[in-house]
Amino acid sequence: MRSLDFLPSTRLNQLQLIDIAVVLAMLPHLLILKWPMLLFLIAGSIFIIRKKDSQNTLYAFMFLGALAIGLSFFAEYNFSSFSRLLVYISLLVSLLTYAIVLQRLTRQLCIYLLLAPAMLMSLAFFFYNSIGMLFYSLFTLFVFTLLILYEHMQSSLMNALRINALLYLFSLPIVLMLFLVFPRISYKNAGFGFKGEEIIRSGHDGNMYIDSNALLVPSSKLVMEVSFEKELPSERYLYFRGSTLYVDNQKKWTHGEKSPIQNQRVLEAKDIINYRINLYPHKKRFVYMLDLPLRVPPKSSIDSDYIVMSETPLEENFDYKASSALSYKTVEVSEKEKEKALIFDPIRDPRVYEKLFESVDINEYDTVKVQKLIDFFRSLDLSYSLRPKPMDLEHPVDSFLLDSKIGYCVHFASSFATSARMIGLPSRVVTGYKGNIANAVNNYLIVTEADAHAWVEIYLKERGWVRFEPTATARRFIQSEQRGLSNTYAKSSAINTFFKEINIRYMYTRHVINTWILQYDRSKQVSLLKEILSSTLFMLKFAASFIGIILLSFLVFMLLQKRRCEDVLLCEMQSLIQFLKAKGFMRKQGETMFDFLRRVADKDPKFSGINEVNRCYHEARYAKASEKGPALLRESIRAFKDSLTNG
């Protein structure tokens, strides 16, 4: 097989190798360098490539670089700015770039030019904390060590690549152990942040519209990622509360008067579940939690309506631990709050008001009235669709329930809450997100904008606020206007489902990497060590996994250690040399193959058959009379071994 080695004349020199390393390390910083420094870097690169170096050029770039740094940080010339770590690191990157360009223009190596790639990569971690950066760093580190080996070994690139891979495999178990047990420093209270991978905003603004502004966001954009401490709860519990609404303004529902912060909100909490949420920035203060929240995230508050709000709008990803009760009994509300939850206009929707009183006795028990209200909705033959018919907003409940009969969650929730008030049941609308188990892997769930939802809570005596799902009263769920038109749509739907499943698996993998690598901090380290010390089964699993990694690394190490045969004839002869070594014949240092084989033949008459091997080898090596030379050599070696064995 033909080698991929560089020819001696094409080997890269030290400066070229340093250039490769610097370019790889500089790439992440191109997104954060100020434009004057970018222009300086581009100009310097052009002069370096074109080899336009002189004393005057060096002086000119000294001036231009100083000017570029001055312009880049002109607005930061005060102590408070440079005390911020990110500004300080940006200045360090700019100064390092300045030094690299000037030194590279001199065409000479120095210690800081050799260390520059490692310094640039280290500084990049202050700006990026993402999976992409993690894999890019591993790739860059691999290339760095490959370049070092290639330079110092003075061997082929393929050989350096093989040795580099062996070193990585050999170090894998050690690196893993150091990663798990090496002391961690907590940066939670440090004055800097990390740049995220993406900014995604949700469409939830705390109100619920039933007109053309209705919250309809059938988008796959992420709102939050949820990881449960144990198994995933049933889908009937996956309601993430965003806002609680009392006031029906005909075209939209609002919260109205702000509810006070209340410490005692739950009388009885059962089926408590712990989980963690990575909430994507949405420019508002809503902090979504599984209904009913018990523990409030840091820098957040909860009011008597269970609305959790952060102190400031969420401009960055908010990662927080949460705790909620799946079964609960809330505290008794005040008469003022009940009155607020009973307000409706009987003149606005007279037809529904009249029909309700025909089927529901207002003096019956609340539980009976609720069941009759549900039966009433089911009897109306309603349909759920993301493309509802136009409604009369002057009489929205009458129009939806008795005329159009087609709508989605906001229309169901609004009509159900208003109808409940008509028969004397305090009610309110809740908006947020309802998780879909189709978007879950193990105990991990992603919530998208398409999961935006609205439901209703009704206050029942001795039970408090109880959640009801009005959309469950729909007789039909119309998913798409194209439904059933042709097999083409079915195939398209299957393809979409396939890619959706791949995307969920990818998100889950990314979540695991984020949780256990990028966010592996001191608290996770302590909890892992505690789990190892307290659980024998977990300790055995951990030890078995670690041993498995060592064995796998060793196996691949041994496979890579076997060098590829670059000389077919020598590889054929290698088995003969090992065979003769077992017989007591050692090839002397400096001894040619011809002299070695002839010495073996002269030593003992029974080894005379090796002369044929000697002839075939040298004929194939030097005469090259036939392409069958290696095969003839192999056959002569086999015949020689057989003659000794049979003899």
Summary of the structure (lengths in Angstrom):
residues: 647
radius of gyration: 37.0
end to end distance: 36.9
largest distance: 122.4
contacts: 1855
relative contact order: 0.08
helix: 53%
strand: 16%
